[in-house]
């Protein structure tokens, strides 16, 4: 019996149920993944006991000599992995990383040009519901109505018309490669700074199966989760001339003490992300996502923008007479977890949506290959087209359980020394 079950059996019971859920379902929410056990070990370490406001060599608490070594490792590994001049590994999340950049180089009411949330952007890029939408003047660009890809001519026209202080690229639901060089050209044309939020694609970038924004952007922010498959938290990469401003913006600007157990887990995350096994896995993520998109398309589902270049896809459910919330709830009944999602030019409310977002990272971590994705796509189609047939749904649920049993969590991680 674990200590947790002795001290707090109610919490322990809920944790056990969540573990059973993760083991017996296929996680296909694009922002989720399964971390290696070594990350769980790091995040549950004794560093939880320590405070260390400041940075290596310049702390506001004593007893930080070993903490300094751990954070210095995380910084150097992040810089090396992504080829960056400077790294700050203290942000508690991707949103905090974004806020750190804004704090470093913007004043309240400065203009930011960023991707519309309804077209694939992120809340922290200036959505009205976010603090970023309240404190800055936000101008949004979107995708072209025909191609459903970023309309770079629109981006340039808006930049010339509004002269933003900062241009932001990246998002939470954009399935295509972003032309970072074109964004850099536009930023230079209007004298703007350029930031890329690569939270969703960081693992693909680290593995060199996706173009890197680092050579083009003044700032690159990210989580260490999602495709990077690591610690719960964020980080910032930047050019050396902005290093001091970024560090001051995080501490004391927007945060107090770093979450040290997560800083250590980030160091481990960056080390794992530099291995050959990690690179192979990320290549498989891209292949799996593409295979699933092709499978669903062949079954009559419309894939937004016609496909995917990364780990995720958006599926327009309208041609099949369905909504996003219906698809999410139906697939959950058979143990396939996706999320309802707005698609470009969606007329449905955010609580309903016309689409779903599907990701391939977590199931790839679990060990599924391209042929498995064809099977999963078939299961999804059968469920969605027979949602009222409870006996069929139970049969499909059993099939999903069998897939999960063939690919149990954490057994797959035993193949590599670090993973």
ChimeraX attribute file (.defattr): number of C-alpha atoms within 10 A of each C-alpha:
attribute: neighborCount
match mode: 1-to-1
recipient: residues
	/A:1	5
	/A:2	8
	/A:3	9
	/A:4	13
	/A:5	14
	/A:6	10
	/A:7	10
	/A:8	10
	/A:9	13
	/A:10	11
	/A:11	12
	/A:12	16
	/A:13	13
	/A:14	11
	/A:15	14
	/A:16	12
	/A:17	12
	/A:18	12
	/A:19	12
	/A:20	11
	/A:21	13
	/A:22	17
	/A:23	18
	/A:24	22
	/A:25	22
	/A:26	23
	/A:27	26
	/A:28	21
	/A:29	22
	/A:30	23
	/A:31	23
	/A:32	18
	/A:33	23
	/A:34	21
	/A:35	22
	/A:36	22
	/A:37	14
	/A:38	16
	/A:39	24
	/A:40	16
	/A:41	12
	/A:42	21
	/A:43	21
	/A:44	13
	/A:45	15
	/A:46	11
	/A:47	16
	/A:48	13
	/A:49	9
	/A:50	17
	/A:51	19
	/A:52	20
	/A:53	20
	/A:54	20
	/A:55	19
	/A:56	16
	/A:57	12
	/A:58	11
	/A:59	16
	/A:60	13
	/A:61	12
	/A:62	10
	/A:63	12
	/A:64	19
	/A:65	11
	/A:66	10
	/A:67	21
	/A:68	18
	/A:69	14
	/A:70	20
	/A:71	22
	/A:72	21
	/A:73	19
	/A:74	25
	/A:75	23
	/A:76	18
	/A:77	21
	/A:78	28
	/A:79	19
	/A:80	17
	/A:81	15
	/A:82	22
	/A:83	14
	/A:84	19
	/A:85	17
	/A:86	23
	/A:87	27
	/A:88	25
	/A:89	29
	/A:90	29
	/A:91	29
	/A:92	20
	/A:93	20
	/A:94	23
	/A:95	22
	/A:96	23
	/A:97	30
	/A:98	27
	/A:99	21
	/A:100	27
	/A:101	25
	/A:102	20
	/A:103	18
	/A:104	20
	/A:105	15
	/A:106	15
	/A:107	12
	/A:108	12
	/A:109	13
	/A:110	16
	/A:111	21
	/A:112	28
	/A:113	25
	/A:114	27
	/A:115	28
	/A:116	21
	/A:117	23
	/A:118	19
	/A:119	24
	/A:120	22
	/A:121	24
	/A:122	21
	/A:123	20
	/A:124	22
	/A:125	30
	/A:126	26
	/A:127	21
	/A:128	14
	/A:129	10
	/A:130	13
	/A:131	14
	/A:132	22
	/A:133	18
	/A:134	14
	/A:135	15
	/A:136	18
	/A:137	15
	/A:138	23
	/A:139	21
	/A:140	20
	/A:141	25
	/A:142	22
	/A:143	22
	/A:144	17
	/A:145	12
	/A:146	7
	/A:147	11
	/A:148	19
	/A:149	20
	/A:150	22
	/A:151	14
	/A:152	18
	/A:153	13
	/A:154	15
	/A:155	24
	/A:156	19
	/A:157	13
	/A:158	17
	/A:159	25
	/A:160	15
	/A:161	10
	/A:162	15
	/A:163	19
	/A:164	22
	/A:165	19
	/A:166	23
	/A:167	26
	/A:168	25
	/A:169	24
	/A:170	26
	/A:171	24
	/A:172	20
	/A:173	26
	/A:174	29
	/A:175	27
	/A:176	18
	/A:177	16
	/A:178	20
	/A:179	14
	/A:180	21
	/A:181	13
	/A:182	15
	/A:183	22
	/A:184	20
	/A:185	15
	/A:186	23
	/A:187	25
	/A:188	12
	/A:189	13
	/A:190	17
	/A:191	15
	/A:192	21
	/A:193	19
	/A:194	24
	/A:195	29
	/A:196	26
	/A:197	28
	/A:198	22
	/A:199	25
	/A:200	27
	/A:201	27
	/A:202	26
	/A:203	31
	/A:204	25
	/A:205	22
	/A:206	25
	/A:207	24
	/A:208	14
	/A:209	19
	/A:210	19
	/A:211	16
	/A:212	23
	/A:213	24
	/A:214	22
	/A:215	16
	/A:216	18
	/A:217	24
	/A:218	21
	/A:219	26
	/A:220	31
	/A:221	30
	/A:222	27
	/A:223	31
	/A:224	26
	/A:225	25
	/A:226	26
	/A:227	31
	/A:228	27
	/A:229	26
	/A:230	27
	/A:231	26
	/A:232	22
	/A:233	23
	/A:234	25
	/A:235	27
	/A:236	30
	/A:237	30
	/A:238	22
	/A:239	17
	/A:240	14
	/A:241	11
	/A:242	17
	/A:243	19
	/A:244	11
	/A:245	17
	/A:246	27
	/A:247	22
	/A:248	16
	/A:249	20
	/A:250	28
	/A:251	19
	/A:252	12
	/A:253	15
	/A:254	15
	/A:255	16
	/A:256	15
	/A:257	20
	/A:258	21
	/A:259	21
	/A:260	24
	/A:261	24
	/A:262	29
	/A:263	30
	/A:264	24
	/A:265	26
	/A:266	33
	/A:267	24
	/A:268	22
	/A:269	26
	/A:270	27
	/A:271	18
	/A:272	21
	/A:273	25
	/A:274	18
	/A:275	15
	/A:276	12
	/A:277	17
	/A:278	23
	/A:279	20
	/A:280	12
	/A:281	20
	/A:282	30
	/A:283	20
	/A:284	22
	/A:285	29
	/A:286	23
	/A:287	21
	/A:288	27
	/A:289	26
	/A:290	21
	/A:291	22
	/A:292	27
	/A:293	27
	/A:294	19
	/A:295	19
	/A:296	20
	/A:297	16
	/A:298	11
	/A:299	13
	/A:300	12
	/A:301	18
	/A:302	20
	/A:303	20
	/A:304	20
	/A:305	20
	/A:306	17
	/A:307	21
	/A:308	23
	/A:309	17
	/A:310	27
	/A:311	31
	/A:312	31
	/A:313	27
	/A:314	28
	/A:315	26
	/A:316	25
	/A:317	22
	/A:318	14
	/A:319	11
	/A:320	12
	/A:321	8
	/A:322	16
	/A:323	20
	/A:324	27
	/A:325	21
	/A:326	19
	/A:327	23
	/A:328	21
	/A:329	18
	/A:330	22
	/A:331	24
	/A:332	18
	/A:333	17
	/A:334	23
	/A:335	25
	/A:336	21
	/A:337	21
	/A:338	23
	/A:339	22
	/A:340	24
	/A:341	27
	/A:342	27
	/A:343	27
	/A:344	25
	/A:345	14
	/A:346	15
	/A:347	11
	/A:348	14
	/A:349	10
	/A:350	15
	/A:351	11
	/A:352	16
	/A:353	23
	/A:354	29
	/A:355	29
	/A:356	25
	/A:357	25
	/A:358	25
	/A:359	31
	/A:360	32
	/A:361	32
	/A:362	24
	/A:363	25
	/A:364	28
	/A:365	25
	/A:366	22
	/A:367	19
	/A:368	21
	/A:369	17
	/A:370	18
	/A:371	11
	/A:372	17
	/A:373	24
	/A:374	18
	/A:375	15
	/A:376	21
	/A:377	19
	/A:378	15
	/A:379	19
	/A:380	19
	/A:381	17
	/A:382	16
	/A:383	24
	/A:384	18
	/A:385	13
	/A:386	13
	/A:387	17
	/A:388	11
	/A:389	10
	/A:390	12
	/A:391	10
	/A:392	15
	/A:393	22
	/A:394	15
	/A:395	13
	/A:396	20
	/A:397	22
	/A:398	15
	/A:399	17
	/A:400	21
	/A:401	18
	/A:402	14
	/A:403	18
	/A:404	21
	/A:405	13
	/A:406	12
	/A:407	19
	/A:408	16
	/A:409	20
	/A:410	17
	/A:411	10
	/A:412	14
	/A:413	18
	/A:414	11
	/A:415	10
	/A:416	12
	/A:417	8
	/A:418	16
	/A:419	17
